[in-house]
Amino acid sequence: MENPLVNQIKQYISPTFISSLGLSTNESEEAVNNAFDVAIPALLLKMYHKGDAYLRGMFTEVQNVFSTSDDYDYKFDKTNTLLDGFLGNDKQEFVNQIAGFSNISDTSSQSVLNTAFLGIIDYFKDLNVNFDLSSIKDVLSSNLSSLEAMIPAGIGSFGFLKAVENEPAPVHKEEHHSADANINNVVNNNEENQFKTKDSPYDGPQKDKSGNMLKYILLPLLLGVILIYFLYRGCNKEQVVQERIVTDTVQNDTDTTVITTKVTKEIVVNDQLKLNGYANGIEDQLIAFLNKGDYKTMTEGQLKDIWFNFDDLNFEMGTANILPESQVQLENIAKILAAYPDVKIKIGGYTDKTGDEAVNKRISTARAESVKKFLADKGLDNQVVGAEGYGSEFAVHPAGASEELRVTDRKVAVSVRN
């Protein structure tokens, strides 16, 4: 199950951290990844059901923590304290459910939960430096149904995700300065923006934002873990590549260069077909979904909420012309469809929330149609049941968000259909 909000939060948790956590705790990397895929939506759903007074107080306290000190130990400890208050009596149940579903230890589950919470906080700090509650609630509301769908049926009821709407705001006694007085003043008088948020424990967006978290969770094993990690990567012959992705805002005729680090791997489609693609990229995710086979019994309503985003598909500025280097991934998708002749897909095009919506709708439709034409030219037109441009209808980030957040809203994706 894919959700763009969860994917963007996971960008704050580097693959290096996930691998190192797995190695240091003797957990598989897949199990740790599965734990994050449950922990993040579970925490977001818990946040959605929290009362506004509580959240306002909590995020004000987050601002206080990040503005009071630049000491990473202090920030890490205080954030964990906030998580304890946020989950309250449900924390152990969270730990148990995530550990049971992912087949990891309670200790590993606790580390995943702490790290996921830090990633969520840092994501919302980048979304709005003042942690504007209305913006946060808008993001949560727009992703509610897909977040709920990410909680596996076999994990239990997770009924403890919901909280009493009118629960009191959090009050934590702090030794640094006069945090209590500041927080209570904000909560009681509905004042906002009392603290300026400084740098988070991460390096910055789209970088390895978990380096400092490793310091606290894995400090005794850090040097050994790093050595083992790179040996591990070498043995599996995965290639780390830096990719220059040129994207555009559709209407402003500007381009943005985003440098991302990705890992290539051999993806096995079947006994006769193997592809080169990115680990956890569209090919990897789509094949795993098709091999699982659940789509065969899912309803159209369920399938329409599951989308797989192209991660190496780019167009000429302000047009629907596919850049030549993007055809490799399109060729891979064509080969996957040919290997699964009974599978049908729909293609969706998306933009961010900037600019005129009519233009956004037009360009997103044209780009979806371009992908459909490419596949039709490969003789797969019977397997592509539609192509639709949604403009900014499903964009996660507001028009005023940073460019590196809005760029994730500009995409083309595929959805399996019956």
N, C-alpha and C positions, 0 to 999 in steps of 0.2 A: 504494500500500500504506500503510495507516494503522497507527500504533502509538501508544498514549496516552503512553507514556514519552517517545518521541521528540518528540511534540507538546509535552509539558510542558517539555522541555529547550529547545525552540525558542522558548518564551516568554521565555527569557533573552537572546534574540538578536532585537533589534527590527527591524521592517520598515524603519525609517529607516536602520539600519546596513546591511542587505542592499542597499537601493537605493543608498546612498552608495558602498558597495564596488563595486557594478556600474558606477556612473557614473565613478568614479575610475580604474577599471581597464579601462574600455571593454568590460565584460562585460554581458550581458543579465541582468535581475533574475531571470528564469526559470532561467537557467543557474546563477546563484549559489544560488538556492533548491534546485535539483536537487543541487548539490554538498553542501549541508548535509544533505539527505535521505539521502545516502550516507555522509557523514563521521561523523554522529552514531551511527548503528547500527554502523558499522565500528569506531569507537573503543569503544563499549560491548561489542561482541563480543570485542574484544581484551582488554578489562578482565575479562570473564567468564573467559577462558582463562588469565589471569595467575595465578601462584601466590599463595596467601594471604600468604606471607611478604613477597613483593614489594609487594603492594598495601598491606599494613599499614605497611610502611616508607614507601611513597609518600604515603599519606594522612597519616601522621604528619608528613612533611616539608611537605605542604600546610598543615597546621595551623601548623607553625613559620613558614612564609612569611607567613601571614595574621596571625600574632600578633606577629612580630618588628618589623614596620614598617607604618605607614599610608601609606607612599609608594607611589603607584600605579605609577610606573616600576619600582620594585623588585619589586612583586608581579607585574607583567606579565612582566618579564624572567625571574624565577625560575620562573614557571609554564611559560613556553616551554622553559626548561631541563628542567623535569620531563617535558614532552612528548617532548623529544629522548630522554631516558632511557627513557621508557615505550615508545616505538616502536623505539628502538635502530636496528639496521640496516634495519628495515622502513620507516622514515619516508619515504624517497624513493619507495619502492614505493607507499605510501599516497598520496603527492602525485601520482604519475604516474597511478595508477588513477582517482582522483577527478577529476583534470584531464581525462583521456581520456574518461571517461564523460560529464562535464558540459560538455565542449567549452569549457573555460576554460584560462587559462595556468597554468603551474606556480606562478608567484608568487601568483596569485589562489587557487589550490588550497591553498597554504601558509597564506594568511591565513584561509581557511575552516576549515582543520584546527585552527589555533591557537585560533580563536574558538569552534569546537565543543567543544574540550577545556575551555576556560574555562567554557562553559555547563554542561557535565557536572559539573565540580567545584562550581560554585555551586549546581546543583540538589541534589547530594548533601550539601552543607553545610546547605541548608535542610531537607533530609530528616532529618539528624541532625548537630547542630553538632559532634559529636565524631568524625564519619565512622566510625560503628560498622560494621565490616566485615561482620558477619553481616546487618545490615539492607541494606547495599549488595548483597551477594551474593543475598539473597532477591529484591530487585527485579530484578536481572539474570536470575536463574533463571526467574522467573515470566514474563519477556518474551522468553525465549531464542528460541523458534520463530518468533515474529513478527519479531524483529530479524533473524534469518537470512533470512527471506523478503524483507526490505527490501533485501538486497544483490542488485542486478540480475544476471541470468544473464550478460548480455553484458559485465560489467565484468571478467571474469577470475575465477580461482579464489579469490582472496583467501585462499589457504591460509596466508598469513603472519599471519592473525588469531589463530591458535592459538599458544600459547607453551608452553614446558616448565613443567610444574606446579611443579617444585622449583627453579626458577631463584632465584638469590640476591636478597635485598632490595636496593633501590637505596641507594647511598651517594653523596651529592654533597657536595663540600667547599664550605662556606659561609664567607663573611667576616664575616657578622653574628653576633655572640655565639658560642655554642658549639653550633651546630646539629648537627654530626657527633656529638658526645657524647650529645646528647639523643636523636637518632634511633637510634643504635646501642643505647642503653640500652633504648629501647622495643622494638625488634625482637628483641633478644637475650633479654629477660626477659618478653616478651609483656605488657608494661604498656600501658595505654591512657589516653586523656584527659590527656595530659601538657601539652597546650597549649590555651588557650582561643582559639577562632577569633573574630577581630574582623570588622568589616564587609568585605565582598568588594569588588572593583572595580566592582560593579554598585550601583545605587541601592537595590534592594530588590525583593522578589517582585512580579510583575505590573506593574512599571514598566519604563521604558526602561533595560534593564540593560546596554546596550552603549555608552553614551555615552563612558565612559572608554576603551573599546577603540578607538573612533574616534580618540581623541587620539593613540594610538600608531601605528595603522596608516595613518591618513589625515591626519595633522596638517598637512602642507604644503598640502593641498587642502581643508581643512575648511570654510572660509568659502565658497569657491566651490561646493563640493559641496552645502552646505545650500541655497544660492540656487538652484542648478540643480534640486535635488530638489523644492523647492516649486513651481518653475515647471513642472516635469514633471508633478507631481500636478495642477496647475491645468489644464494642457492636456488631460489625460485626464478631467477633470471628475469625479474620484472624490471622494466625500464622506467626511470623517473624522467619525465620530460617537462619542459616549460613551454607553454603554449601561448602564443599571442592571439588573443581573441578580439577582433575589431567589431564593436557593436555601435549602434547609432540610436539617437533619440527619435528617429523617424522624421521629425519636423524641424529640428534646429540645424540640420546639416553639420553636425559635429560628430567626431568619432571619439570613442573612449577605448584605450588600450588597457586590458586587464590581463595581468600576468598570473597564471595559475599553475600550480604544480600538480601533475597527474601521473598516475602509474599505469603503464600499459601491461596487458596480460593476454595470454592465449585463452580464448573463450570457446569452449566446446559446445557446438550446437547439436551434433549427433556424431555417429561413428564416421561419417563421411565428410563432415564439414567442421572446420575450425576457423575462427576469426581472430584478428588482432583488434583489441579495443581497450577502452579504459576500464580499470577496476571500478565496479559500481557505476559504470556508465550506462547509457541507454541500452546497448546490446546486452550487457551483463544482466541488467535488471529485467529486461523483456524476456530473455530466454529462461531465467529463473521462474518468472511468473507463468510462462507457457508450460514449462515442464512440471510445475506444481499441479496444473490441470484444474484448479478451482474455477477458472473462468467459464468452463463448460456448463456449470450448474448455477452460475451467478445470473441475476436479473440484469436487464438493461440499466435499471436505476442504480444498481451497485457498480456496474462496470463504468458508467459515465463519470464516476468520482475517482477513477484510477487512471492516472496519466503518467507517461514516461517521457521525460524531457530530453530532447537532443542536447548534447553537450559539446558538439563539434560541428555545428551548423550555423553558417554566417552568410550574410547577404551583402550585396553592394549597397553603399550608403543610400538610404531613402528609397530603395527599390525592392523588388521581389526576385532579383537575379541572384542565384546561388553562386557563391564563390567557388572556384575550381577545387580548392583544398577541402571543401566540405563534402565533396562527392564520395569520399572514402566511407564516411559514416552512412551516407545514403545507400551506397552499394551494400554495406553490411546489413542494413535493414531489409533491402531487397532480397538478399540471400536468406535471411531468417524467414521472411514470408514465404519464399519458395520452398523452404524446408518444412513449413507448416501450412500446407495448401488449404486447409480447412479454416485457418484463422483469418478473421477480418479485422480491419482497424479503421478508426476515424482519426483524422489529422486536425489539430487545433493550432491556431496562431494567436499570439498574445502580445500586448504592448504594455508599457507602463502608463501611469496616470497623467503624464504631461501632455500638453498640446490639445488640439481639437479632436474630439471623440470620433467624429465622422471620418477624419483622416486616419485615425488609429484603426478604426474598423476596416477601412479599405485596405490599408497596407497589411494588416494581420491576415485578412482573407486572401490577399494576393500571395502571401508567402506560404500559407497552408496549401493553396492551389498549386504552387510551384512544386512543392514536395509531392503532392498527389500526381502531378504530371510526370515527374521523374520516375515514380514507381509504375505508372501506367505504361510508360515507354519501355519498361522492363517486362511488360506482359503481365503485370499484376493488378490491372485495373479492377478485376472482379473481387479482389481482396480489400480494396480501399472503398469503403461504403460512403465516405463523405469527407469533406474538408470545409472547415468553418473558421472564420476569424472572429474572435471575441473582443478585440480591442482591449480596453483596460478593465473590462467587466470583472475579471478575476485577479487583477493586480493586488498584491499584498500590501505594497508600500504606498504611502501618500505621495503626491507630486513633489512635496517639499523634502522628501527623504534624500539621503546622500546618493550620489550617482552609483556607487558600488552596490547599494541595496536595490535601487531601481533597475539596474541592469539585469537582475535576476528575474524581473517581471517580463522582460522582453525575450520571448522564446517561441519555439514551435515544439509541439508534443504529439504523441500518439496514444490512443486509447483502444484497447481490444474490445471488440463488439461481437455479439452472437449473430 
